[in-house]
């Protein structure tokens, strides 16, 4: 393998060495043949490659071949000027291609130069520039499309990685091709200059007898050196032309995986009507013009025959396709029904009516798919939990402007969207009213108005909170996912999180799992944290705490409390950001009552209070919470550590969003002030 890798390096060193060590005419002949051979191979490789990335090293090839050709030009120039003879290959090209006529040779050389420089090289350069710019501009859109396909389940992670890599490779390739075409252009200019130098300097040196030792008549010197110059120019320009054509083929090649021959035949000779019109035109030119009818008429008839053949082939293909479809449908009917796929239940499914399809369809300007991708990223960053793939599907059973959010096949939320309208919500301090259609915000049920585009700017100026339709759905979906994240967290998700930690903390994982706890037990603790919107992103701290306390207790509730205490910095920073923070506390008598009514069972501990006591607790709690709400303060309950979990379970059915913290979850620098007490 190392010897193969060294071949390119050796080849380049040899090329450089030719500049320092002048090769004899025989060696130069061999190198010129190698140059022509490699140019033909590169041209055919470019022609028959399926797509541009099949020749991903083409920019490097252009550089090496340009260097090789320039070195050969230098060597041939040295021989022409020094000896008046540059080998058989150059002499043959000069005599054979020119047909012994100097004027013909010069004209042929000039045509080659013009075609190469003005047509092929200039066109390839322009196509490379445009393609490189468009490819780079399209990268973000392509990557977002891949994320959307991955999010909707159309492709897997491996295919998504492959597509992203291909996009990066294409950007790098076309960027390199944009620069590589400059080599081709510079090579063409250099060929022209070298030819002029050889012709002028050679004639002058021949007339002075520098190479031959005897001065030659200027006409004879011009004839000898012009022959060699034309031969040298043709030997250089023909491979340069082949490389230029190869460059043009690469940068203009479409992403068609079929071979070039079948593609050209299919796309040029696939329209019977076009062939018939072309055939009629050829016959008309042969009959009604002085042109040779024996050439034009048979060619036109051949086109009519070809059109008839293509027409029959299309009819046969259509019949075969129809029969194949019928056979497939019949075969499907005969097959026993495969009901396995019907057992799968989407973890998160967003259903929407046909009137909301434009919000999802990117071709119509919809960006809901992009917002769904951002929802998963946002929740991972904030809470550290893996959100399952969110499926989006239209449902004709729904009203046109209705959407539903399903969790594990069960509807948990729904809403109605007025398309092409905005929802305006009064934050509470705006006194001036605006015209609109009364509605309610889907998640919290707050009063709102549907307004049109014309009223949007005025509503924002007055202080209304204005959101568009995709934002409403995305916000509703985000909150629903947050509320159900503990239920959505599976053992497989937990195992993925554990594997991620194992990469950096293998000793921690080996100590905890499965010696002290199983994946299911860790899942319960993480679920308890997510149920109260505590981030599990600092998973190392969580697992360290579990490893410390799992040796003394296997109760998931108690382990959760230990973890919450370890996460007190993040918990405190989330709820307490003022110099003095107001809270509600529990009466010590109530805490003692709760502790004395805890029942221990094999399934876990739970609180068993009589209905009268529970009713008193709810009444007192409602009074204190109402008082803080009237003051514009978010109510937070502060309890002793051992009571916190049981009090939270007692009230979560009636007041699920109420925050309940323990004293051990506070940072020492947090200053709190109790403004109320729940008692019985």
C-alpha positions in Angstrom: 0.0 0.0 0.0 2.9 2.4 0.8 4.6 1.7 -2.5 1.3 2.5 -4.3 0.9 5.7 -2.4 4.5 6.8 -3.3 3.9 6.5 -7.1 2.2 9.9 -7.4 5.0 11.5 -5.4 7.6 9.9 -7.6 5.8 11.0 -10.8 5.8 14.6 -9.6 9.5 14.5 -8.7 10.3 13.1 -12.1 8.3 15.9 -13.7 10.2 18.5 -11.7 13.5 16.7 -12.5 12.9 17.0 -16.2 13.2 20.8 -15.8 16.7 20.5 -14.2 18.0 17.6 -16.3 17.2 18.1 -20.0 15.9 14.8 -21.5 17.1 13.6 -24.9 14.8 13.6 -27.9 14.0 9.9 -27.4 12.9 10.3 -23.8 10.9 13.4 -24.7 9.1 11.3 -27.4 8.1 8.8 -24.7 6.9 11.4 -22.3 4.8 13.1 -25.0 3.1 9.8 -25.7 2.4 9.3 -22.0 0.9 12.8 -22.0 -1.4 12.0 -24.9 -2.4 8.6 -23.4 -3.2 10.0 -20.0 -5.3 12.9 -21.6 -7.3 10.3 -23.6 -7.9 8.2 -20.5 -9.0 11.2 -18.4 -11.4 12.4 -21.1 -13.0 9.0 -21.3 -13.2 8.6 -17.5 -15.0 12.0 -17.4 -17.3 11.0 -20.1 -18.4 7.7 -18.6 -18.4 8.6 -14.9 -21.9 8.4 -13.4 -21.8 11.7 -11.5 -19.2 14.4 -10.8 -18.1 13.0 -7.4 -17.0 9.8 -9.1 -14.0 12.0 -10.2 -13.6 13.8 -6.9 -9.8 14.1 -7.4 -10.3 15.8 -10.8 -9.0 19.2 -9.6 -5.7 17.5 -8.5 -5.5 15.7 -11.8 -5.8 19.0 -13.7 -3.0 20.5 -11.6 -0.7 17.5 -12.2 -1.4 17.3 -15.9 -0.9 21.0 -16.4 2.4 20.8 -14.6 3.4 17.8 -16.7 2.4 19.6 -20.0 4.3 22.8 -19.0 7.4 20.8 -18.2 7.2 19.0 -21.6 6.8 22.4 -23.3 10.0 23.7 -21.6 11.9 20.6 -22.6 10.8 20.7 -26.2 11.5 24.4 -26.4 15.1 23.7 -25.1 15.6 21.1 -27.8 14.0 23.2 -30.6 16.1 26.3 -29.8 19.2 24.5 -28.9 19.3 21.8 -31.6 16.7 22.6 -34.1 15.2 19.1 -33.6 12.8 17.9 -30.8 12.2 14.3 -31.6 10.1 12.1 -33.9 6.7 12.8 -32.2 6.9 16.6 -32.6 8.3 16.3 -36.2 5.6 13.9 -37.2 2.8 16.1 -35.8 4.3 19.1 -37.6 4.6 17.3 -40.9 1.6 15.0 -40.9 -1.1 17.2 -39.4 0.0 20.2 -41.5 0.2 18.0 -44.7 3.6 19.5 -45.6 2.0 22.9 -45.9 3.2 25.5 -43.4 0.1 27.8 -43.8 -2.3 24.8 -43.2 -0.4 23.9 -40.1 -0.5 27.4 -38.7 -4.3 27.6 -39.4 -5.0 24.3 -37.8 -3.0 25.3 -34.7 -4.7 28.6 -34.5 -8.2 26.9 -34.7 -7.2 24.5 -31.9 -6.1 27.4 -29.7 -9.2 29.4 -30.4 -11.5 26.5 -29.7 -9.7 25.5 -26.6 -9.2 29.0 -25.1 -12.3 30.9 -26.2 -14.9 28.2 -26.3 -14.3 25.2 -24.1 -12.0 26.7 -21.4 -14.0 29.9 -21.0 -17.3 28.0 -20.9 -16.0 25.5 -18.4 -14.7 28.3 -16.2 -18.0 30.1 -16.2 -20.0 26.9 -15.5 -17.6 26.1 -12.6 -18.1 29.6 -11.0 -21.9 29.4 -11.2 -22.1 25.8 -10.0 -19.7 26.5 -7.1 -21.8 29.5 -6.0 -25.2 27.8 -6.4 -23.9 24.6 -4.6 -22.6 26.7 -1.6 -25.9 28.7 -1.5 -28.0 25.6 -1.6 -26.1 23.8 1.3 -28.3 25.1 4.2 -31.5 24.3 2.3 -30.3 20.8 1.5 -29.2 20.1 5.1 -32.6 21.4 6.4 -34.4 19.1 3.9 -32.3 16.1 5.2 -33.2 17.0 8.8 -36.9 17.3 7.8 -36.8 13.8 6.2 -35.0 12.4 9.2 -37.5 14.0 11.5 -40.5 12.7 9.6 -39.0 9.2 9.5 -38.5 9.0 5.7 -34.8 8.2 6.2 -32.6 6.8 9.0 -29.6 8.2 10.8 -27.1 6.4 8.6 -28.7 7.7 5.4 -28.9 11.2 6.8 -25.1 11.1 7.6 -24.4 9.8 4.1 -26.5 12.6 2.5 -24.8 15.3 4.7 -21.4 14.0 3.7 -22.3 14.0 0.1 -23.4 17.6 0.3 -20.1 18.6 1.9 -18.2 16.6 -0.7 -20.1 18.4 -3.5 -19.4 21.8 -2.0 -15.7 21.0 -1.7 -15.5 19.5 -5.2 -17.2 22.4 -7.0 -15.2 24.9 -5.0 -12.0 23.2 -6.0 -13.2 22.9 -9.7 -13.8 26.7 -9.7 -10.1 27.2 -9.0 -8.9 24.3 -11.1 -10.4 25.7 -14.3 -8.0 28.7 -13.8 -5.2 26.1 -14.4 -6.8 25.1 -17.7 -7.2 28.7 -18.8 -3.6 29.6 -17.8 -2.3 26.5 -19.6 -4.0 27.6 -22.8 -2.4 31.0 -22.6 1.0 29.6 -21.8 0.7 27.3 -24.9 0.1 30.3 -27.1 3.1 32.3 -25.6 5.5 29.3 -25.8 4.5 28.7 -29.5 5.2 32.4 -30.4 8.5 32.3 -28.5 9.6 29.1 -30.3 8.6 30.5 -33.7 10.3 33.9 -33.3 13.3 32.9 -31.3 13.9 29.8 -33.3 13.9 31.6 -36.6 16.2 34.2 -35.2 18.6 31.7 -33.7 18.5 29.5 -36.9 19.4 32.5 -39.0 22.3 33.3 -36.7 23.5 29.6 -36.7 23.2 29.2 -32.9 21.9 25.6 -33.2 23.5 24.3 -36.4 26.8 26.3 -36.2 26.2 27.8 -39.7 23.8 30.7 -40.4 20.8 29.7 -42.4 18.8 31.8 -44.8 15.9 33.4 -42.9 13.4 31.6 -45.1 15.0 28.2 -44.6 15.3 28.9 -40.8 11.7 29.9 -40.7 10.6 26.7 -42.5 12.6 24.4 -40.2 11.6 26.1 -36.9 8.0 26.7 -37.8 7.6 23.0 -38.6 9.0 22.1 -35.2 7.0 24.9 -33.5 3.7 23.7 -35.1 4.5 20.1 -34.1 5.3 21.2 -30.6 2.2 23.3 -30.4 -0.1 20.6 -31.7 1.5 17.9 -29.4 0.7 20.3 -26.5 -2.6 21.7 -27.6 -4.3 18.4 -28.4 -3.8 16.9 -24.9 -4.8 20.4 -23.5 -7.9 20.3 -25.6 -8.7 16.8 -24.3 -8.3 18.0 -20.7 -10.4 21.1 -21.3 -13.2 18.9 -22.8 -12.9 16.6 -19.8 -13.2 19.6 -17.4 -16.3 20.8 -19.3 -17.9 17.3 -19.1 -17.3 17.1 -15.4 -18.8 20.5 -14.5 -21.7 20.2 -16.9 -22.6 16.6 -15.9 -26.1 16.1 -14.4 -26.6 13.7 -11.5 -27.9 10.9 -13.7 -26.7 7.5 -12.5 -27.2 5.8 -15.9 -24.4 5.6 -18.5 -23.9 8.5 -20.9 -24.7 6.5 -24.1 -28.2 5.3 -22.9 -28.9 8.8 -21.4 -28.1 10.6 -24.6 -30.0 8.1 -26.7 -33.0 8.3 -24.4 -33.1 12.1 -24.2 -32.3 13.0 -27.9 -34.2 10.2 -29.8 -37.1 9.7 -27.4 -39.7 12.0 -29.0 -41.3 10.5 -32.1 -42.9 13.9 -33.1 -39.5 15.6 -33.1 -37.9 12.8 -35.2 -40.8 13.0 -37.7 -40.5 16.8 -38.1 -36.7 16.5 -38.5 -37.1 13.7 -41.1 -39.6 15.8 -43.1 -37.2 18.8 -43.0 -34.3 16.6 -44.3 -36.5 15.3 -47.2 -37.7 18.8 -48.1 -34.2 20.1 -48.2 -33.1 17.2 -50.5 -36.0 17.6 -52.9 -36.6 21.4 -53.1 -33.1 22.7 -52.8 -30.0 22.1 -54.9 -28.5 19.9 -52.2 -27.7 16.2 -52.8 -31.1 14.4 -52.7 -29.4 11.0 -52.4 -27.9 12.0 -49.1 -30.8 14.1 -47.5 -33.8 11.9 -48.5 -32.5 8.6 -47.2 -31.5 10.3 -43.9 -35.0 11.8 -43.6 -36.6 8.3 -44.3 -34.3 6.9 -41.6 -35.6 9.4 -39.1 -39.2 8.4 -40.0 -38.4 4.8 -39.4 -36.7 5.6 -36.1 -39.7 7.6 -35.0 -42.1 4.7 -35.8 -39.8 2.3 -33.9 -39.8 4.6 -30.8 -43.6 5.1 -31.0 -44.1 1.3 -31.0 -41.7 0.8 -28.2 -43.5 3.4 -26.1 -46.9 1.7 -26.7 -45.5 -1.7 -25.8 -43.9 -0.3 -22.6 -47.2 1.3 -21.6 -49.1 -1.9 -22.1 -46.4 -3.9 -20.1 -46.5 -1.3 -17.3 -50.3 -1.6 -17.1 -50.1 -5.4 -17.0 -47.3 -5.3 -14.4 -49.4 -3.0 -12.2 -52.4 -5.3 -12.5 -50.3 -8.3 -11.7 -48.9 -6.6 -8.6 -52.4 -5.6 -7.4 -53.6 -9.1 -8.0 -50.6 -10.5 -6.1 -51.2 -8.2 -3.2 -54.8 -9.3 -3.0 -53.7 -13.0 -2.9 -51.1 -12.4 -0.2 -52.1 -12.9 3.4 -52.4 -9.5 5.1 -49.3 -8.4 7.0 -50.7 -6.8 10.1 -47.4 -6.4 11.9 -46.9 -2.8 10.7 -50.3 -1.9 12.2 -49.0 -2.7 15.7 -46.6 0.3 15.6 -47.8 3.3 17.5 -46.2 6.7 16.9 -44.9 8.2 20.1 -45.7 11.8 19.0 -48.1 12.4 16.1 -49.3 15.8 14.8 -52.5 15.5 12.7 -53.7 18.4 10.7 -56.6 19.2 8.3 -56.1 19.8 4.6 -56.4 23.5 5.1 -53.1 23.6 7.1 -51.1 21.6 4.5 -49.4 24.9 3.2 -47.9 25.3 6.7 -46.0 22.0 6.3 -45.3 22.1 2.5 -41.9 23.8 2.0 -42.8 24.4 -1.7 -45.6 26.6 -0.5 -43.4 28.5 2.0 -44.4 26.4 5.0 -41.7 26.0 7.7 -43.5 23.9 10.3 -41.2 20.9 9.6 -38.2 23.1 10.4 -39.8 24.3 13.6 -40.5 20.6 14.6 -36.8 19.9 14.1 -35.9 22.8 16.4 -38.4 21.6 19.0 -36.4 18.4 19.5 -33.1 20.3 19.6 -34.5 22.9 22.1 -35.8 20.2 24.5 -32.6 18.2 24.4 -30.6 21.4 25.2 -33.0 22.5 28.0 -34.0 19.2 29.7 -31.4 16.8 28.3 -34.0 14.2 27.3 -34.2 12.4 23.9 -37.5 13.4 22.2 -38.9 10.7 19.9 -39.4 11.4 16.2 -42.4 13.7 15.7 -44.6 12.4 12.9 -46.7 14.9 10.8 -49.7 13.6 8.9 -52.7 15.2 7.2 -56.1 13.7 8.2 -59.2 14.3 6.1 -61.4 13.4 9.1 -60.4 16.7 10.7 -61.8 20.0 10.0 -59.7 22.0 7.4 -58.2 24.3 10.0 -58.0 21.8 12.9 -54.9 20.0 14.3 -54.5 17.3 17.0 -51.5 16.2 19.0 -51.4 12.4 19.7 -49.2 10.8 22.4 -48.8 7.1 21.9 -52.0 7.0 19.7 -54.2 8.9 22.2 -55.3 12.5 21.6 -54.0 14.8 24.3 -54.5 18.3 22.8 -56.1 20.0 19.8 -56.6 23.4 18.4 -57.9 25.4 15.4 -55.9 27.7 13.2 -57.2 30.5 11.0 -54.9 30.3 8.0 -53.3 33.5 6.8 -54.1 35.2 10.1 -52.1 36.0 13.2 -53.1 35.5 16.8 -52.9 38.6 19.0 -52.9 38.3 22.8 -53.3 41.1 25.3 -50.5 40.7 27.9 -52.7 42.5 30.4 -51.6 46.1 30.2 -52.9 47.1 26.8 -56.1 49.2 27.0 -56.8 50.0 23.4 -58.8 47.3 21.6 -58.3 46.2 18.0 -60.6 44.5 15.6 -60.4 40.8 15.1 -62.1 37.4 15.5 -62.3 36.3 19.1 -60.6 33.0 20.0 -58.6 31.3 22.7 -54.9 30.4 22.8 -54.8 26.6 22.4 -52.5 25.6 25.2 -53.4 27.9 28.1 -56.9 28.9 26.9 -56.2 32.6 27.2 -58.4 35.0 25.3 -57.0 36.2 22.0 -57.9 37.6 18.6 -57.3 36.5 15.0 -56.1 39.4 13.0 -55.1 39.8 9.4 -51.7 40.9 8.0 -52.9 44.5 7.7 -53.6 44.8 11.4 -50.4 43.1 12.5 -48.2 46.1 12.6 -50.7 48.2 14.6 -51.3 45.4 17.1 -47.5 45.0 17.8 -47.2 48.8 18.1 -49.9 48.8 20.8 -48.2 46.1 22.8 -50.1 43.0 21.8 -48.2 39.7 21.6 -48.6 38.6 17.9 -47.7 35.2 16.7 -48.1 33.4 13.4 -49.9 30.1 12.8 -46.8 27.8 12.7 -45.5 29.4 15.9 -48.9 28.6 17.6 -48.7 25.0 16.7 -45.0 24.7 17.5 -45.5 26.3 20.9 -48.5 24.0 21.7 -46.6 21.0 20.6 -43.5 21.9 22.7 -45.5 22.3 25.8 -47.4 19.1 25.3 -44.1 17.3 24.8 -42.8 18.9 28.0 -45.8 17.8 30.0 -45.5 14.2 28.7 -41.7 13.9 28.5 -41.5 11.5 31.5 -43.9 9.1 29.8 -42.1 9.4 26.5 -38.7 8.5 28.0 -38.1 4.8 27.3 -35.5 2.3 28.5 -33.9 2.5 25.1 -33.6 6.2 25.4 -32.0 5.8 28.9 -29.6 3.2 27.6 -28.6 5.7 24.8 -28.0 8.4 27.4 -26.0 6.0 29.6 -23.9 4.9 26.6 -23.1 8.5 25.9 -21.8 9.0 29.5 -19.9 5.8 29.3 -17.6 7.3 26.6 -16.2 9.8 29.1 -17.0 8.1 32.5 -16.7 4.4 32.0 -15.8 3.7 35.7 -19.0 5.4 36.9 -21.2 3.3 34.6 -19.4 0.1 35.5 -19.9 0.7 39.2 -23.6 1.7 38.9 -25.1 -0.5 36.1 -26.0 -3.3 36.6 -24.3 -3.8 40.0 -26.4 -1.3 41.9 -29.3 -0.4 39.6 -30.9 -1.5 36.4 -31.7 0.6 33.4 -35.4 0.5 34.4 -34.6 1.9 37.9 -32.6 4.7 36.4 -35.5 5.4 34.1 -37.9 5.8 37.0 -35.6 8.4 38.6 -35.1 10.3 35.4 -38.9 10.2 34.8 -39.5 11.7 38.2 -37.2 14.5 37.5 -38.7 15.3 34.1 -42.2 15.1 35.5 -41.3 18.2 37.5 -39.4 19.8 34.6 -36.0 19.3 36.2 -33.3 19.0 33.6 -31.4 15.7 33.3 -28.7 17.1 31.1 -26.1 16.9 33.9 -26.4 13.2 33.7 -23.0 12.6 35.2 -24.0 14.3 38.5 -27.3 12.3 38.5 -25.5 9.0 38.1 -22.8 9.9 40.6 -25.5 10.6 43.2 -27.3 7.3 42.4 -24.1 5.4 42.8 -23.6 7.0 46.2 -27.0 6.3 47.6 -28.2 3.1 45.7 -26.2 1.0 48.2 -28.5 2.1 51.0 -31.9 2.4 49.3 -33.6 1.2 46.1 -36.7 3.4 46.6 -36.8 5.5 43.4 -38.6 8.3 45.2 -35.9 8.7 47.8 -33.2 8.4 45.2 -35.0 11.2 43.2 -34.8 13.4 46.3 -31.1 12.8 46.7 -30.6 13.7 43.0 -32.6 16.9 43.3 -30.4 17.9 46.2 -27.3 17.3 44.1 -28.9 19.5 41.4 -29.7 22.3 43.8 -27.5 24.8 41.8 -29.6 24.5 38.6 -32.9 24.2 40.5 -32.2 27.4 42.5 -31.0 29.4 39.5 -34.2 28.4 37.7 -36.7 29.5 40.3 -34.8 32.1 42.4 -33.2 35.1 40.7 -34.2 38.0 42.9 -32.5 39.4 46.0 -35.4 38.4 48.1 -37.6 35.5 46.9 -41.1 35.0 48.2 -42.4 31.4 49.0 -45.1 29.6 50.8 -44.2 27.1 53.6 -45.9 24.3 55.3 -47.0 24.4 58.9 -44.8 22.1 61.0 -48.0 20.5 62.3 -49.1 19.7 58.7 -45.7 18.2 57.9 -45.9 16.0 61.0 -49.4 14.9 59.9 -48.2 14.0 56.5 -45.2 12.0 57.9 -47.4 10.1 60.3 -49.8 9.0 57.5 -47.2 7.6 55.1 -48.0 4.0 54.3 -45.2 1.6 53.3 -45.9 -1.2 50.8 -44.0 -3.5 48.5 -45.0 -1.3 45.6 -43.6 1.8 47.3 -44.7 4.4 49.9 -47.8 6.6 49.6 -49.7 9.1 51.7 -53.1 8.1 53.2 -55.0 11.1 54.6 -58.6 11.2 55.5 -60.8 13.3 53.1 -61.6 16.0 55.7 -57.9 16.7 56.3 -57.2 16.7 52.6 -60.0 19.1 52.0 -58.6 21.5 54.6 -55.1 21.3 53.0 -56.6 22.2 49.6 -58.6 25.1 51.0 -55.6 26.6 52.8 -53.3 26.0 49.8 -55.8 27.7 47.5 -56.0 30.8 49.7 -52.2 31.2 49.8 -51.7 30.6 46.0 -54.5 33.0 45.1 -52.9 35.6 47.3 -49.5 35.3 45.5 -51.2 35.2 42.1 -53.0 38.5 42.9 -49.6 40.0 43.7 -48.2 38.9 40.3 -45.8 36.4 42.0 -45.4 32.8 40.9 -46.2 30.6 43.9 -43.6 28.2 45.2 -44.1 25.8 48.0 -41.1 25.2 50.3 -41.1 22.1 52.6 -38.7 19.9 54.5 -36.9 17.3 52.3 -38.7 14.3 53.7 -42.1 15.7 53.1 -41.6 17.3 49.7 -42.3 14.2 47.5 -45.5 13.2 49.4 -46.9 16.7 49.4 -46.2 17.1 45.7 -48.1 13.8 45.0 -51.0 14.9 47.2 -51.6 18.1 45.2 -50.4 17.2 41.7 -53.9 16.1 40.6 -55.5 19.4 41.5 -52.5 21.8 41.0 -50.1 20.0 38.6 -48.0 23.1 37.7 -47.4 24.2 41.3 -43.7 24.1 42.1 -42.8 22.3 45.4 -39.2 22.5 46.6 -37.3 21.4 49.7 -34.9 23.3 51.8 -32.0 21.1 50.7 -32.6 22.2 47.1 -31.7 25.8 47.8 -28.2 27.3 47.4 -26.8 28.8 50.6 -26.8 32.3 49.0 -30.5 32.3 48.1 -32.5 34.7 50.3 -36.1 33.7 50.8 -39.1 35.2 52.5 -42.2 33.3 53.6 -45.4 35.2 52.8 -47.8 32.5 53.7 -48.2 29.1 55.3 -50.4 26.1 54.4 -51.9 24.6 57.5 -54.9 22.5 58.7 
